[in-house]
Amino acid sequence: MVDSSRPHQDSPVGDSPANVTDVDLDDPATREAISGGRTEPSLPDRGFLGHPAGLGTLFNAELWERFSYYGMRAILAYYLYDTATNGGLGVEQSIALAIVATYGASVYLLSVLGGWLADRVIGAFKATLFGGIVIMAGHIFLSVPAEAFSWLGIAVVALGTGLQKASVSSVVGQLYDPQDGRRDSGFSIFYMSINIGSFFSPFVVTFLKDRWGYHAGFSAAAIGMALGLIGMFLFRKKLRGAGSRPTNPLTREEIPGVVRLVGGSAVVIAAVFGISFAFSADNPTAIINGVTALSVITALGVFVTMFKSPKVTARERSHLQAYVPLWIGAVLFWMIFEQAASKMAAFAADRTDLGEVFGIGVSAEFFQSVNPLFIVLLAPVTAALWMKRAGRFPGTGAKFSIGVLLAGLSFVLLAYYSHLWPSGPTAPMWALASVFVIQTIGELCLSPVGISATSKLAPAAFTTQSMALWFLASAVGQSAAAQAIRLMEGMGDTTFFLTLGLITAGFSLVLMALTPWIARHIKDVDERVTTA
């Protein structure tokens, strides 16, 4: 997975507009802050595959964190709607699938807070370490065969993942000096850990779940996270202080403003959930509606703040205008893509004829490994293609359009498969696998380009807040998926997939029509990047 994405970023979220301009790069204190607290001299460290030894520490930590995250996600929906006789919670299937989507939205929503804490309070390393500890605790709660612990575990895992998500990639970036030519290659190696962990986890967790129940599967996720934490703690010195300090620490003068902001945010959150619980039929629906409202409010708040800020120049405001349709396209893309763990997972279990591959029985959870497998196979191809086409079609807007179009067409195709095999587990395995492959190609068109576009088009005073918007695109998209699943409960799968597919594909055509307008608004940025 291009977990960008599902977004791991090079920059932590939550930068303050303060101290962005008039920076003296020759000042020792400034250089130390930019380096994330590294105090040792920059040496040609080649302790891990020709890269800094600390990359190996983070590679191991991220591999096991993604193992735990995607392992849990592979069985979460089934656990929620399976019967109590089979060890599940017996939640109505549509509500269970909406809860899974809301869980994903919560992770990305909380990552905004996690990134801010890392950037301004505790540093990226501590955020990564503490987040991992919280995640492990959540998986331990899930391994306890009691319903109350299950709900607590889901909430705790979301909190821990949000705390860690924006931080670990920031530590990777701080391993390298700004002029180090190994940087991009280092991130490529790091992203391989994401795909290795997410590829193998469904197989391991499913093996345990099939033999000893869901809670044994969740235990594997806890053990995996523990292995990552142990490695990170034992080999932390190899990081040479990367991420040990916040890059933009709070000053004493800023604390009163932060207190007011926290207080105001608490009031808004309380009001949103209070209204949601008052007007919702049950607690799960109230939580789904509350997270949806917070995701939308937060995203709109960030956009409005940027557009109205006097620190944003006219040219930067023009870039931001061009970013809006790209962001909406990303919302629709993630709305469909992230249903791999909800509606598509249900299609795998209920509508797909699961047979054997090379003599090995296929479980519904195995489909979660299709995406990381094809990311590994296709990422070098798309990277080479974009390099070859640099400065020519497709540009940023066109790449986004292609990614969004492929997401939409994948659901149109799934609707056709649903119509072709209308009942029972009759759809062949290749049908659903082909949908995953199409979405993976779409991800490769949109996700890396989205990270790049976000960083290029960000106003200087809001560099990492702009990265928050990229996280929030996934939060809003998954919230939209949760609402669609809940509100279209009475409709068949064919209608559901076709409706969302046509909406998304239709917007991709709008986005394609806007591509020349987008290109004009970001022409100066593209030319500067090409020249560089």
Sequence and secondary structure as in RCSB ss.txt:
>XXXX:A:sequence
MVDSSRPHQDSPVGDSPANVTDVDLDDPATREAISGGRTEPSLPDRGFLGHPAGLGTLFNAELWERFSYYGMRAI
LAYYLYDTATNGGLGVEQSIALAIVATYGASVYLLSVLGGWLADRVIGAFKATLFGGIVIMAGHIFLSVPAEAFS
WLGIAVVALGTGLQKASVSSVVGQLYDPQDGRRDSGFSIFYMSINIGSFFSPFVVTFLKDRWGYHAGFSAAAIGM
ALGLIGMFLFRKKLRGAGSRPTNPLTREEIPGVVRLVGGSAVVIAAVFGISFAFSADNPTAIINGVTALSVITAL
GVFVTMFKSPKVTARERSHLQAYVPLWIGAVLFWMIFEQAASKMAAFAADRTDLGEVFGIGVSAEFFQSVNPLFI
VLLAPVTAALWMKRAGRFPGTGAKFSIGVLLAGLSFVLLAYYSHLWPSGPTAPMWALASVFVIQTIGELCLSPVG
ISATSKLAPAAFTTQSMALWFLASAVGQSAAAQAIRLMEGMGDTTFFLTLGLITAGFSLVLMALTPWIARHIKDV
DERVTTA
>XXXX:A:secstr
  TBTTB  SS S   STT SS  TTSHHHHHHHTTS  S      TBTTB HHHHHHHHHHHHHHHHHHHHHHH
HHHHHHS GGGTS    HHHHHHHHHHHHHHHHHHHHHHHHHIIIII HHHHHHHHHHHHHHHHHHHHSSSHHHH
HHHHHHHHHHHHHHHTTHHHHHHHTS TT TTHHHHHHHHHHHHHHHHHHHHHHHHHHHHHH HHHHHHHHHHHH
HHHHHHHHHTGGGGTTTTSS SS   GGGHHHHHHHHHHHHHHHHHHHHHHHHHSSSHHHHHHHHHHHHHHHHHH
HHHHHHHH TTS HHHHHHHHHHHHHHHHHHHHHHHHGGGGTHHHHHHHHTB   EETTEE  GGGGGGHHHHHH
HHHHHHHHHHHHHTTTSSS HHHHHHHHHHHHHHHHHHHHHHHHHS SSS B HHHHHHHHHHHHHHHHHHHHHH
HHHHHHHS GGGHHHHHHHHHHHHHHHHHHHHHHHHHTTTS HHHHHHHHHHHHHHHHHHHHHHHHHHHHHTHHH
HHHHHH 
